[in-house]
């Protein structure tokens, strides 16, 4: 079975990463490649690493150009996906890499994005425990609309959700700090992303609960816990192009110990091809997963503080965006879940 796929936002980092993965997918034929301001350009001018697609011409992102494909990937700025998606046929699998369809609460959407809520689609993080032994994967089978998680929520939810799904963690006083590579900010020129600004330097942003991924993280943890979970989330910018290192901590419930915590994480991800709980004593580094759809996780119990500390690493563009999108596509269409995602990390 050959699947035809169109990719919008092809000039950006997320769109380029989707194309990189699809170019090696055994069941996919790449159709329309679209963007807005770069329409009419050769793809190779903007994504020079995509050599097999370099001579393809980018066309305008319109419903007409995207229609007629089995799958449409929307790698568009926040607020731009909903209108395009609404014009596509119901039978087309539409996978939104933007934020438009991730949140379940319209009030939370308006508070952080200041626009009308476009509705909620199934959440494209297959390995996510949802409570009662279930996984988010079950909700993607046969879906025709999928919302890919944000990159920070992917790393944070993979880190902490097993403890909440198992009922081992307190829902208050959850603290998450993540360091991301600069590609997470997109491809548009910004002074604070200049090489001279980021080389040899780290900086926080979105401090004080202001980052737009905060409600998405709280949503996933709350769904797993079956009760509201409050999160303090602080993102930081690291001097690297790709990768996220998340350090997440939460208070454990009375009587919970290190062995019980370890067992919960091992059980949550047993049999998962892309999620790896590292051997005790080995801690994750972003270089382990660069360019791959894999996540590496380690945890420890701080008995003095009564907290679990979990570190997770992902590639923000792959597992955090395009890899999750392709993996979700595979599930929705009944293809092998790992098709097109065999890449391992690149080191050094």
C-alpha positions as CSV (number, residue, x, y, z in Angstrom):
1,X,0.0,0.0,0.0
2,X,1.4,3.4,-1.0
3,X,0.3,6.4,0.9
4,X,0.4,9.9,-0.7
5,X,1.4,12.7,1.7
6,X,1.5,16.5,1.4
7,X,3.6,18.6,3.7
8,X,2.8,22.3,4.5
9,X,5.3,24.6,6.1
10,X,8.0,22.9,4.2
11,X,10.5,25.7,4.5
12,X,10.6,25.5,8.3
13,X,12.4,23.2,10.7
14,X,9.4,21.1,11.5
15,X,8.3,20.7,7.9
16,X,11.8,19.9,6.8
17,X,12.1,17.2,9.4
18,X,8.7,15.7,8.4
19,X,10.1,15.5,4.8
20,X,13.3,14.0,5.9
21,X,11.5,11.1,7.6
22,X,9.0,10.6,4.9
23,X,11.7,10.5,2.2
24,X,12.8,7.2,3.9
25,X,9.4,5.8,4.6
26,X,8.8,2.6,2.6
27,X,5.0,3.2,2.2
28,X,4.9,6.9,1.5
29,X,5.0,8.9,-1.8
30,X,5.6,12.6,-1.1
31,X,3.1,14.8,-3.0
32,X,2.6,18.5,-2.6
33,X,5.3,20.4,-0.7
34,X,3.9,23.8,0.3
35,X,4.7,27.0,2.2
36,X,3.6,30.7,2.0
37,X,6.4,33.2,1.5
38,X,8.8,30.7,-0.1
39,X,6.3,29.4,-2.7
40,X,7.9,29.2,-6.1
41,X,11.4,28.3,-4.6
42,X,13.2,25.1,-5.0
43,X,13.1,23.1,-1.8
44,X,16.9,22.6,-2.1
45,X,17.4,26.4,-1.6
46,X,15.8,26.2,1.8
47,X,16.4,22.6,2.9
48,X,19.7,21.8,1.3
49,X,20.1,18.5,3.3
50,X,17.1,17.0,1.5
51,X,19.1,16.1,-1.5
52,X,16.6,13.6,-3.0
53,X,13.9,16.3,-2.9
54,X,16.1,19.3,-3.8
55,X,14.5,20.0,-7.2
56,X,10.9,19.9,-6.0
57,X,9.2,23.3,-6.3
58,X,7.4,24.6,-3.2
59,X,3.8,25.6,-4.0
60,X,1.4,27.8,-2.0
61,X,-0.3,26.4,1.1
62,X,-3.9,26.2,0.0
63,X,-6.6,23.6,0.6
64,X,-6.7,23.0,-3.2
65,X,-3.0,22.1,-3.3
66,X,-3.2,19.9,-0.1
67,X,-6.4,18.1,-1.1
68,X,-6.2,14.8,-2.9
69,X,-3.6,13.2,-0.6
70,X,-4.1,10.4,1.9
71,X,-2.2,12.4,4.6
72,X,-1.6,16.1,5.1
73,X,1.0,17.3,7.6
74,X,0.4,20.9,8.8
75,X,3.7,22.4,10.1
76,X,2.3,25.9,10.3
77,X,2.5,28.7,12.9
78,X,0.1,28.5,15.8
79,X,-3.3,29.7,14.8
80,X,-2.8,29.0,11.1
81,X,-3.7,25.3,11.0
82,X,-7.4,25.3,11.9
83,X,-8.6,27.2,8.9
84,X,-6.6,25.0,6.5
85,X,-7.7,21.8,8.2
86,X,-11.4,22.8,8.1
87,X,-11.2,23.0,4.3
88,X,-9.8,19.5,3.9
89,X,-12.1,16.4,3.3
90,X,-13.1,14.4,6.4
91,X,-11.6,11.3,5.0
92,X,-8.1,12.8,4.7
93,X,-5.8,12.1,7.6
94,X,-4.7,15.6,8.8
95,X,-1.8,15.8,11.3
96,X,-1.3,19.1,12.9
97,X,2.2,19.8,14.2
98,X,1.0,23.2,15.6
99,X,-0.8,23.9,18.8
100,X,-4.3,24.6,17.4
101,X,-5.9,21.3,18.4
102,X,-3.9,20.1,21.4
103,X,-5.8,21.6,24.4
104,X,-9.1,20.3,25.7
105,X,-10.0,23.5,27.7
106,X,-11.1,26.5,25.6
107,X,-10.4,28.8,28.5
108,X,-6.8,27.6,28.8
109,X,-6.4,28.0,25.0
110,X,-7.6,31.6,25.1
111,X,-5.6,32.5,28.2
112,X,-2.3,31.4,26.5
113,X,-3.0,32.0,22.8
114,X,-5.6,34.8,22.8
115,X,-7.7,33.4,20.0
116,X,-10.8,31.3,19.5
117,X,-10.4,27.6,20.4
118,X,-10.4,25.4,17.2
119,X,-11.4,22.2,19.0
120,X,-9.6,19.2,20.3
121,X,-8.1,16.3,18.2
122,X,-6.7,13.0,19.4
123,X,-3.2,13.6,21.0
124,X,-0.4,12.2,19.0
125,X,1.9,10.8,21.7
126,X,1.3,7.0,21.4
127,X,3.3,5.9,24.4
128,X,1.6,8.2,26.8
129,X,0.0,6.4,29.8
130,X,-3.6,7.6,30.2
131,X,-4.5,5.7,33.4
132,X,-6.0,2.3,34.0
133,X,-3.2,0.6,32.0
134,X,-4.3,2.3,28.8
135,X,-2.1,4.2,26.3
136,X,-2.8,7.1,24.1
137,X,-2.0,4.8,21.1
138,X,-5.5,3.3,21.4
139,X,-7.1,6.7,20.5
140,X,-5.1,7.0,17.3
141,X,-6.2,3.9,15.6
142,X,-8.3,4.9,12.6
143,X,-8.2,8.6,13.5
144,X,-8.5,11.2,10.7
145,X,-7.4,14.2,12.8
146,X,-4.4,14.1,15.1
147,X,-2.7,16.9,17.1
148,X,1.0,16.4,17.6
149,X,2.3,17.4,21.1
150,X,4.6,20.3,21.7
151,X,8.2,19.3,22.0
152,X,8.5,20.3,25.7
153,X,5.3,18.5,26.6
154,X,6.6,15.3,24.9
155,X,9.7,15.3,27.0
156,X,7.9,16.3,30.2
157,X,5.0,13.9,29.9
158,X,7.2,10.9,29.0
159,X,9.2,11.8,32.1
160,X,6.5,12.0,34.7
161,X,3.3,10.4,33.5
162,X,4.1,6.8,34.6
163,X,4.2,8.0,38.3
164,X,0.8,9.8,38.1
165,X,-0.8,6.9,36.1
166,X,0.3,4.5,38.9
167,X,-1.0,6.8,41.6
168,X,2.4,7.3,43.2
169,X,2.8,11.0,43.0
170,X,1.2,14.1,44.7
171,X,-0.6,16.4,42.3
172,X,0.8,19.6,43.7
173,X,4.3,21.0,43.7
174,X,5.4,19.5,40.4
175,X,8.5,21.3,39.1
176,X,9.8,20.9,35.5
177,X,12.8,22.6,34.0
178,X,13.8,21.9,30.3
179,X,16.7,23.0,28.2
180,X,16.1,23.1,24.5
181,X,18.2,23.6,21.4
182,X,17.6,26.8,19.4
183,X,15.7,25.0,16.6
184,X,12.8,24.8,19.0
185,X,12.3,28.6,18.4
186,X,11.7,28.1,14.7
187,X,13.6,29.2,11.6
188,X,12.7,32.9,11.6
189,X,15.6,35.3,12.2
190,X,15.6,36.5,15.9
191,X,18.5,38.5,17.5
192,X,18.6,36.4,20.6
193,X,19.2,33.2,18.5
194,X,22.3,34.6,16.8
195,X,25.3,32.4,17.2
196,X,27.1,35.2,19.0
197,X,24.2,35.3,21.5
198,X,23.8,31.6,22.3
199,X,27.3,30.2,22.0
200,X,28.7,29.4,25.4
201,X,25.5,30.8,27.1
202,X,22.2,29.5,28.6
203,X,19.2,31.6,29.4
204,X,15.7,31.1,30.8
205,X,12.5,32.4,29.2
206,X,8.8,32.1,29.7
207,X,9.5,32.2,33.5
208,X,6.7,32.4,36.0
209,X,4.2,30.1,34.3
210,X,4.0,32.1,31.1
211,X,5.1,29.5,28.6
212,X,2.3,28.2,26.3
213,X,3.2,24.6,26.9
214,X,2.3,24.8,30.6
215,X,-1.4,24.0,30.2
216,X,-0.6,21.1,27.8
217,X,1.7,19.5,30.3
218,X,-0.8,20.0,33.1
219,X,-3.5,18.5,30.8
220,X,-1.5,15.3,30.2
221,X,-0.5,14.8,33.8
222,X,-4.0,15.5,35.0
223,X,-5.5,13.0,32.6
224,X,-3.1,10.3,33.8
225,X,-3.7,11.1,37.5
226,X,-7.4,11.4,37.2
227,X,-7.2,14.6,39.2
228,X,-5.9,18.2,38.5
229,X,-2.1,18.4,38.6
230,X,-0.4,21.8,38.9
231,X,2.9,22.4,37.3
232,X,5.7,25.0,37.5
233,X,7.4,24.9,34.2
234,X,10.5,26.8,33.2
235,X,12.1,26.4,29.8
236,X,15.7,27.4,29.1
237,X,17.7,27.9,25.9
238,X,20.8,25.9,25.4
239,X,23.7,26.4,23.0
240,X,22.9,23.5,20.7
241,X,20.8,23.2,17.6
242,X,18.7,20.2,18.5
243,X,17.6,18.4,21.6
244,X,15.7,18.7,24.9
245,X,16.9,17.8,28.3
246,X,14.1,17.8,30.8
247,X,14.5,17.5,34.6
248,X,11.1,16.9,36.3
249,X,10.5,16.4,39.9
250,X,7.4,15.6,42.0
251,X,6.6,14.7,45.6
252,X,5.9,11.0,46.2
253,X,3.0,9.8,48.3
254,X,3.7,8.5,51.8
255,X,5.1,5.0,51.8
256,X,6.3,5.0,48.2
257,X,10.0,4.0,47.8
258,X,12.6,3.7,45.1
259,X,11.8,0.2,44.1
260,X,8.1,1.0,43.6
261,X,8.9,4.0,41.5
262,X,11.4,2.2,39.3
263,X,8.9,-0.6,38.8
264,X,6.2,1.8,37.7
265,X,8.4,3.4,35.0
266,X,9.6,0.0,33.8
267,X,6.1,-1.3,33.5
268,X,4.8,1.8,31.8
269,X,7.3,1.6,29.0
270,X,7.8,-2.2,28.7
271,X,7.7,-3.2,25.1
272,X,7.9,0.3,23.8
273,X,10.4,0.5,20.8
274,X,11.2,4.2,21.2
275,X,11.2,4.8,25.0
276,X,14.2,3.6,26.9
277,X,14.5,3.5,30.7
278,X,18.3,3.5,31.1
279,X,20.1,1.1,33.5
280,X,20.4,2.5,37.0
281,X,23.4,4.8,37.3
282,X,23.4,5.8,33.6
283,X,21.9,9.3,32.9
284,X,20.6,10.5,29.6
285,X,22.3,13.0,27.3
286,X,20.8,14.8,24.3
287,X,23.5,13.4,22.0
288,X,22.0,9.9,22.6
289,X,18.9,10.7,20.6
290,X,19.9,13.4,18.0
291,X,18.1,12.8,14.7
292,X,16.0,9.9,16.1
293,X,12.5,9.2,17.3
294,X,13.9,7.7,20.6
295,X,13.6,9.0,24.2
296,X,16.0,8.1,27.0
297,X,14.9,8.4,30.6
298,X,16.4,7.9,34.1
299,X,14.9,8.4,37.5
300,X,16.0,8.6,41.1
301,X,14.3,8.8,44.5
302,X,15.5,11.7,46.6
303,X,14.5,10.3,50.0
304,X,15.6,13.4,51.9
305,X,13.3,15.6,49.9
306,X,10.6,13.0,49.3
307,X,10.7,13.6,45.6
308,X,11.3,11.6,42.4
309,X,13.6,13.2,39.9
310,X,13.3,12.2,36.3
311,X,15.5,13.2,33.5
312,X,14.5,12.6,29.9
313,X,16.0,13.5,26.5
314,X,14.5,13.7,23.1
315,X,15.3,15.4,19.8
316,X,12.9,18.3,19.7
317,X,12.5,18.1,15.9
318,X,12.1,14.3,15.7
319,X,10.5,12.7,18.7
320,X,9.3,16.1,19.7
321,X,7.6,16.9,16.4
322,X,8.1,15.1,13.1
323,X,8.8,11.7,14.5
324,X,5.7,11.7,16.7
325,X,3.7,12.9,13.6
326,X,5.0,10.0,11.4
327,X,4.6,7.5,14.2
328,X,1.0,8.6,14.7
329,X,0.3,8.4,11.0
330,X,1.5,4.9,11.0
331,X,-0.9,3.9,13.8
332,X,-3.8,5.7,12.3
333,X,-3.4,4.0,8.9
334,X,-2.6,0.5,10.2
335,X,1.1,0.6,9.0
336,X,3.9,-0.8,11.1
337,X,4.3,1.8,13.9
338,X,8.1,2.1,13.4
339,X,8.0,2.5,9.6
340,X,10.3,5.3,8.5
341,X,11.6,5.7,12.0
342,X,14.6,3.3,12.1
343,X,17.2,6.1,12.6
344,X,19.3,5.8,15.7
345,X,21.0,8.7,17.4
346,X,24.1,10.3,15.9
347,X,27.3,10.6,17.9
348,X,29.5,12.4,18.3
